Amino acid sequence: HSLRNIDELCSSIVRSHRETSQYRTEELLALRWKLFSREEIQAYQSKSVDEMWQHCAIRLTDAVQYVVEFAKHIPGFRILSQNDQIALLKTGSMEVVLVRMSRLFNRENNTVFFDGKFAGTEVFKSLACGDLITAVFDFAHGMCALKLTEQQIALFTALVLINADRPCLEDRGRVQRVQRSVELGLAHILHRDNQDSLMHKLYQRMSVLRSLCGLHMEKLRWFSQRYPLTAHSLFPPLYKELFT
Ligand SMILES: CCS(=O)(=O)c1ccc(CC(=O)Nc2nc(-c3ccccc3)c(C(=O)c3ccccc3CC(C)C)s2)cc1
């Protein structure tokens, strides 16, 4: 790995992160204080469980769509087999969405960007999965505390996605080689930013992410047992494809 092609790898990952971030951080920071009114919060809280789940699943699927685009622009990702690309997206796309979402988290009033404004946990009450919501907010809080730059987020999310430990990979060796180059890219960026100490913190975040996504899958299983019709016919196809 000459330094030149690590540099090239980093810039192509940062470029595809920029091109596939649904919202640019700066435009969202302008919205930071746009909160839901009492009436709007009431409206969310009076939705039925399956209505609110469906509403969220649609927004989550939008965000996942951009992650799929991001993955397709990562040089090493494209050379993997179709099946390995699907396997990595199946287990990694939600994790990438959660990392990306945390850049739009306002730590001052503990709100996350949702449906065009910033929402506190009370907005998600009718989902009936308070522990998942608390865990998502706590994770976002922890990510914000690291104050990652967009470039660091780009390399970190590429590493979250290209993970050779994922289940049912056909060519684990090839994924390992791509993962290694992305790891070198992240280490290069952190060294350049004089923040080598962040690396082990990011690895800790990755294990929190894994348990958080496990909780999301567990809640989704609970939901689809209780509301099979909604889960099977009203959820977006991509959501079903990736999360069930
Ligand atoms: C991710 C790319 S981005 O450009 O940063 C971006 C792009 C778009 C948005 C707007 C957006 O869709 N925000 C959503 N927020 C939440 C949410 C919800 C509960 C707590 C915290 C955030 C969504 C969810 O549906 C969600 C997310 C994580 C776990 C669980 C759920 C709900 C389950 C039941 C489907 S969607 C935000 C950020």
The ligand as an ORCA input file, in Angstrom:
! r2SCAN-3c Opt
* xyz 0 1
  C     -28.884      8.885      7.839
  C     -28.522      9.867      6.745
  S     -28.806     11.525      7.220
  O     -28.673     12.369      6.075
  O     -27.980     11.837      8.336
  C     -30.460     11.589      7.726
  C     -31.459     11.462      6.785
  C     -32.792     11.512      7.162
  C     -33.079     11.760      8.487
  C     -34.498     11.824      8.871
  C     -34.866     10.433      9.413
  O     -35.154      9.554      8.695
  N     -34.790     10.309     10.741
  C     -35.103      9.167     11.411
  N     -34.950      9.106     12.720
  C     -35.305      7.903     13.232
  C     -35.207      7.684     14.656
  C     -36.185      6.941     15.307
  C     -36.063      6.758     16.685
  C     -34.978      7.298     17.388
  C     -34.006      8.027     16.692
  C     -34.110      8.219     15.330
  C     -35.725      6.984     12.296
  C     -36.111      5.621     12.500
  O     -37.064      5.193     11.886
  C     -35.298      4.775     13.385
  C     -33.932      5.020     13.414
  C     -33.115      4.213     14.185
  C     -33.646      3.171     14.933
  C     -35.016      2.962     14.919
  C     -35.847      3.762     14.163
  C     -37.310      3.510     14.229
  C     -37.593      2.058     13.883
  C     -38.863      1.678     14.623
  C     -37.746      1.877     12.377
  S     -35.709      7.738     10.742
  C     -32.101     11.874      9.462
  C     -30.771     11.806      9.058
*
